[in-house]
Protein backbone atom coordinates (compact mmCIF):
# COMPACT_ATOMS: atom_id res chain seq x y z
CA UNK A 1 0.00 0.00 0.00
CA UNK A 2 1.44 3.34 -1.03
CA UNK A 3 -1.48 5.74 -1.51
CA UNK A 4 -4.92 6.64 -0.21
CA UNK A 5 -6.39 5.01 -3.33
CA UNK A 6 -4.59 1.74 -2.47
CA UNK A 7 -6.04 1.89 1.05
CA UNK A 8 -9.57 2.53 -0.23
CA UNK A 9 -9.34 -0.34 -2.73
CA UNK A 10 -8.65 -2.79 0.10
CA UNK A 11 -11.72 -1.73 2.10
CA UNK A 12 -14.42 -4.20 1.09
CA UNK A 13 -17.36 -5.72 2.96
CA UNK A 14 -16.06 -8.54 5.15
CA UNK A 15 -12.50 -7.17 5.45
CA UNK A 16 -11.25 -7.27 9.04
CA UNK A 17 -9.09 -4.57 10.59
CA UNK A 18 -7.43 -4.38 13.98
CA UNK A 19 -8.26 -0.91 15.32
CA UNK A 20 -6.42 1.31 17.82
CA UNK A 21 -7.96 4.58 19.03
CA UNK A 22 -5.28 7.12 20.05
CA UNK A 23 -7.38 9.76 21.87
CA UNK A 24 -8.86 7.85 24.83
CA UNK A 25 -9.23 10.05 27.94
CA UNK A 26 -6.66 8.95 30.55
CA UNK A 27 -7.07 11.59 33.27
CA UNK A 28 -5.83 15.02 34.24
CA UNK A 29 -2.71 16.40 35.89
CA UNK A 30 -2.83 18.77 38.91
CA UNK A 31 -3.22 21.71 36.49
CA UNK A 32 -6.22 19.98 34.87
CA UNK A 33 -4.35 19.27 31.62
CA UNK A 34 -5.91 16.22 29.95
CA UNK A 35 -3.85 13.13 29.19
CA UNK A 36 -4.73 10.70 26.43
CA UNK A 37 -3.85 7.04 25.88
CA UNK A 38 -4.28 4.40 23.21
CA UNK A 39 -7.30 2.11 23.36
CA UNK A 40 -7.36 -1.22 21.57
CA UNK A 41 -10.76 -1.58 19.88
CA UNK A 42 -10.00 -5.11 18.72
CA UNK A 43 -10.71 -6.56 15.31
CA UNK A 44 -13.61 -4.97 13.48
CA UNK A 45 -15.26 -6.12 10.27
CA UNK A 46 -16.39 -3.82 7.47
CA UNK A 47 -20.17 -4.11 7.06
CA UNK A 48 -20.76 -1.40 4.42
CA UNK A 49 -18.37 -0.01 1.80
CA UNK A 50 -19.30 3.06 -0.26
CA UNK A 51 -17.34 5.51 -2.37
CA UNK A 52 -16.85 8.09 0.39
CA UNK A 53 -17.22 6.06 3.59
CA UNK A 54 -17.24 2.65 5.20
CA UNK A 55 -19.05 1.23 8.21
CA UNK A 56 -17.71 -1.19 10.79
CA UNK A 57 -19.84 -3.83 12.50
CA UNK A 58 -19.65 -2.65 16.12
CA UNK A 59 -20.91 -4.79 19.03
CA UNK A 60 -23.26 -3.27 21.57
CA UNK A 61 -23.48 -4.33 25.24
CA UNK A 62 -26.63 -6.37 24.57
CA UNK A 63 -24.84 -8.56 22.00
CA UNK A 64 -26.36 -6.95 18.92
CA UNK A 65 -24.38 -5.02 16.32
CA UNK A 66 -24.63 -1.50 14.97
CA UNK A 67 -22.86 0.14 12.01
CA UNK A 68 -20.22 2.75 12.93
CA UNK A 69 -19.38 4.94 9.93
CA UNK A 70 -16.02 6.43 8.99
CA UNK A 71 -15.60 9.00 6.23
CA UNK A 72 -12.47 8.48 4.19
CA UNK A 73 -9.60 10.74 5.19
CA UNK A 74 -7.82 13.05 2.77
CA UNK A 75 -4.34 12.07 1.60
CA UNK A 76 -2.93 14.64 4.04
CA UNK A 77 -4.71 12.90 6.95
CA UNK A 78 -3.38 9.43 6.11
CA UNK A 79 0.04 7.98 6.91
CA UNK A 80 0.87 4.58 5.50
CA UNK A 81 3.02 2.68 8.00
CA UNK A 82 3.55 -0.51 5.96
CA UNK A 83 1.70 -2.76 3.51
CA UNK A 84 -0.98 -3.58 6.10
CA UNK A 85 -1.08 -0.62 8.50
CA UNK A 86 -2.27 2.99 8.23
CA UNK A 87 -2.77 5.82 10.72
CA UNK A 88 -5.48 8.42 10.27
CA UNK A 89 -4.85 11.92 11.63
CA UNK A 90 -7.29 14.63 12.68
CA UNK A 91 -6.88 18.39 13.26
CA UNK A 92 -5.88 19.19 16.85
CA UNK A 93 -8.49 21.56 18.29
CA UNK A 94 -7.88 20.59 21.92
CA UNK A 95 -7.17 23.36 24.43
CA UNK A 96 -8.21 26.10 22.00
CA UNK A 97 -5.73 25.14 19.26
CA UNK A 98 -6.57 26.24 15.72
CA UNK A 99 -6.48 22.80 14.12
CA UNK A 100 -3.43 23.46 11.93
CA UNK A 101 -1.53 20.60 13.58
CA UNK A 102 -2.62 17.02 12.93
CA UNK A 103 -2.67 14.38 15.67
CA UNK A 104 -3.12 10.60 15.36
CA UNK A 105 -6.71 9.44 15.77
CA UNK A 106 -6.97 5.82 14.58
CA UNK A 107 -4.61 3.12 13.39
CA UNK A 108 -5.94 0.27 11.24
CA UNK A 109 -4.08 -2.94 10.53
CA UNK A 110 -5.45 -5.42 8.00
CA UNK A 111 -5.72 -8.95 9.41
Phi, psi and omega in degrees: 000129181231342185223169175301320180298320177299317179299311182297324179296331181278348184271094180237158177304132180096344178294139180250137181229135172278130188242134174236126178263127187262002185238037178285130178300129182240358179128187180228153175272179181301338178266012178069017174287133183279140173250144180240156178220169176277146176231123178281117180266004177077195181268128182237143183257139177286126181256335179218135177230119179236180185289333183242356182200164173229165175231142177256142174285113185244124181287141173261169181298333182274005177093352177274173181240151177227154177273128175250116186273148174226121172287146178293140178284167171280168179300326180294331183269005184240132174238123179272120182276311177204192183300337185238002188227134175226153172240134178257133181252157179224152177299138180272106177247013179290151176053036176078012179290158186275356178087006181285337177265141178259140178236151180293137180246306184222144171240131179242134176235123178292135179241000000 
